Every structure is written in C-alpha cells, then in structure tokens.
Amino acid sequence: QVQLVESGGGLAQPGGSLRLSCAVTGTIFRIFDWAWYRQAPGKKRELVASITNRGAPNYADSVKGRVTISRDLAKETIFLQMNTLKHEDTAIYYCNKNPPERPWGQGTQVTVSS
C-alpha cells in the first residue's frame, strides 16, 4: 500500500520560503505522475503543482512563478519549493498521485503570518 509522508511545513512570514518534502513508499514511484495539493480552512482541497512521470511540471495559476515542484527518483521523494509566500498559501499541504488516490498522507501544515 502506498504511504505518503509529508514534511517541511511550518510558520513563515509573508515573502518567506519553505521547502516541502514527500517521501513515497509502497508503489513504483517513477511510473506515476505526482502532485502537491493543499486544503485551506473551510475550502476544498486543490491541486497546487504537478509533475509528470517524465518530469514535466505544471502549476496552478495562484502559485505560478513562486513555487517549483521537483522529484528525486532515487530517493522516491517529491519536493515543493515555495518562495514569496503569501497569507493565502496557508493550508495543509499533501502529496499524492495525479490524479490522487486513497490513502492520503497526514499532510504538513504551512502557516504564513507576520
């Protein structure tokens, strides 16, 4: 069974940076497309960034130019580098396949506040 362990979240000031990581086990990592999703309080979970099995990234308009998704095939880990953070980036961030499958990981909380 797939296990997704997100980490790297925390408290950051507006304009700051965070780097999220997601360790993936229990599946053939390299053959799937992967993505980062986020869920803010009172809102539906949304896709933030994705990366195809060939390494091609794609970004939601709300984060384009501020985040970079990457992966390490050897470590079977997905990363999300987040720069120029905004208050509206506050959310729990999850990684999953794209499209996503159950189960989800526990997520990592990102809070942007001054």
C-alpha positions in Angstrom: 0.0 0.0 0.0 1.2 3.5 -0.8 2.5 5.5 2.1 3.0 9.3 1.8 4.9 11.2 4.4 4.9 14.9 4.0 7.3 17.2 5.9 8.8 20.6 5.9 5.9 22.8 6.7 5.9 25.4 9.4 5.4 29.1 10.2 6.8 31.6 7.7 6.5 35.3 7.2 5.0 36.8 4.1 7.7 36.8 1.5 9.5 33.9 3.1 10.3 30.5 1.8 9.6 26.9 2.7 10.6 23.6 1.1 8.2 20.7 1.5 9.2 17.1 1.1 7.1 14.0 0.5 8.6 10.5 0.9 6.8 7.9 -1.1 6.9 4.2 -0.4 4.8 1.2 -1.5 4.5 1.9 -5.2 6.5 2.2 -8.4 7.3 5.8 -7.9 8.8 6.5 -11.3 5.9 5.5 -13.5 3.3 7.8 -12.0 2.5 11.5 -12.2 2.7 13.2 -8.8 1.3 16.4 -7.4 1.1 18.6 -4.4 -2.3 19.6 -3.1 -3.4 21.9 -0.4 -6.5 22.4 1.7 -7.1 25.7 3.5 -9.6 26.0 6.3 -13.1 25.9 5.0 -12.1 25.2 1.5 -11.8 22.2 -0.8 -8.5 20.5 -1.5 -6.9 21.9 -4.6 -4.0 21.0 -6.8 -1.0 23.3 -6.4 1.6 21.7 -8.7 2.1 18.5 -10.5 5.0 16.7 -12.2 4.6 14.0 -14.9 6.5 10.7 -14.9 8.8 12.4 -17.4 9.5 15.3 -15.1 7.4 18.0 -16.7 5.9 20.4 -14.2 2.7 22.2 -14.2 1.4 24.8 -11.7 -1.8 26.4 -10.6 -2.2 30.0 -11.6 -2.2 31.0 -7.9 1.3 29.8 -7.3 2.9 30.1 -10.8 6.3 31.8 -10.6 6.5 31.3 -6.8 6.8 27.5 -6.4 8.8 24.8 -8.0 8.0 21.1 -7.9 10.7 18.5 -8.3 11.4 14.9 -7.6 14.3 12.6 -6.7 13.8 9.3 -8.4 16.5 7.6 -6.4 15.0 8.7 -3.1 11.4 8.5 -4.3 10.7 11.9 -2.9 8.8 14.8 -4.2 9.7 18.4 -3.3 7.8 21.7 -3.3 10.0 24.8 -3.1 7.8 27.7 -2.1 9.0 31.3 -2.3 7.5 34.7 -1.9 4.9 33.1 0.4 1.6 34.9 0.9 -1.1 34.7 3.6 -3.3 32.8 1.2 -0.8 30.0 1.0 -1.7 29.0 4.5 -3.1 25.4 4.3 -2.3 21.8 4.9 -0.2 20.5 2.0 -0.4 17.0 0.8 1.3 15.0 -1.9 -0.4 12.3 -3.9 -0.5 10.8 -7.3 -2.1 12.8 -10.1 -5.0 12.1 -10.2 -5.0 11.3 -6.5 -5.8 8.0 -4.9 -6.6 6.9 -1.3 -5.0 6.9 1.2 -3.8 10.4 1.7 -0.9 11.2 4.0 -1.2 13.3 7.1 -0.1 16.4 5.3 2.2 19.2 6.5 0.8 22.5 7.8 2.1 25.7 6.2 1.2 28.9 8.0 2.1 32.3 6.6 1.8 35.0 9.1 3.6 38.1 10.2 
